[in-house]
């Protein structure tokens, strides 16, 4: 009997001795930390204004509940409700670990990491361990920011909502001064840099993620409205896949194939660049249009309306500094990180209002200088223009297939798309709208040398 008790007694005595010499911790509360920051510093740390941050915390608390969120006000109420330290778990946490980490602090840690901060810096600032900082960010992203009711992105549901379709079509119509009518979104692809996936991600061919831009990545297909709000996203394609192939593998494309006639009757379509194949529901610019022709004039107004999707990608990349370096998480967590940043972008756009379609001047001033030092610049990449009118069939790696040909439905939808596009071209010509004049000599001869 004594042989069993003695080791247990030694263990309890050693733990008690360690507890006597344990260093007392005191975490800096979120209120104390937040009050020390100016508005400009707050935007630079957490990539949004102070008011939007507070509104976001209130929305998440309403979604997950106050017991799960544990705001600072809620924790203070628990301390005041039961003043006896022996019967209050909050008092126990305060004495042992420095207190509970409030929901506002968890969101601040996550936003700082998404903004380009380091986990080690977050552990030092908020008085937590390095591993616990990783757990907080993973939990906040998966359970709070990716909550089913926190600014969800559903392209198929959007295409079935006639009210939203009318609102977005009116945005493009007003922005183009009545030239582009019936457009319900701009489509484009975005390659997000990631570390080379390994066998732990279930990837047996990492080379399929190596994009033509010169790095490993995930091909993200997205549709945005004129205000740069993300209406649809597909984060399931590898970096080596062509944009046209990535979009054809998406669930929205399959839905459009089966419901193209209903969109045609309503007069709705999506616009995309020359990387995609023209369809009745997807209008692309004319290939090899000569300057000054009606086709070139149509391409100008088409490009002016489509630029909002490129601006949306640029704003997301500019705001969330985590994209300035390759994502180094697992493949599934990389996908969740991209999804999380797109939802946060939609939240900021919705709270920014319809009065301004561009990023705030203060945000640009705060982020641009920091981003300029970190952005990855490559001069080797040349934008491709193939795949517009001719349907180039490709495999999963983006390589052109020799065998196979488009189906009858593909031919039919392509002809409908060309006919509809020609009607828009003729309407632009009837209104005598042309591309603004440009100084071709100045643009192509910026440096003039003289031989004396």
Secondary structure, DSSP 8 states (H G I E B T S, - for coil): -HHHHHHHHHHHHHHHHHHHT--------HHHHHHTS-HHHHHHHHSS-HHHHHHHHHHHHHHH-HHHH--HHHHHHHHHH---GGG-HHHHHHHHTSS---HHHHHHHHHHHHTT--HHHHHHHHT--HHHHHHHHHHHIIIIIT-TTSS---HHHHHT-HHHHHHHHHHHHHHTTTSS-SEEEEEEEEEEEB----GGGT-S-GGGGB-TTSSBEEEEEEEE-TT--EEEEEEEEETTS-HHHHHHTSHHHHHHHHHHHHHHHHT-EEEE-TTS--BTTEE---TT--TTSHHHHHHHHHHHHHHHHHHHHHHHHHH-GGGGS-B-S-HHHHHHHHHHHHHHHHHHHHHH-TT--S--HHHHHHHHHHHHTT----SS------SSSS---B-TTS-B-SS----HHHHHHHHHHHHHHHHHHHHHHHTT-------HHHHH-SS-----
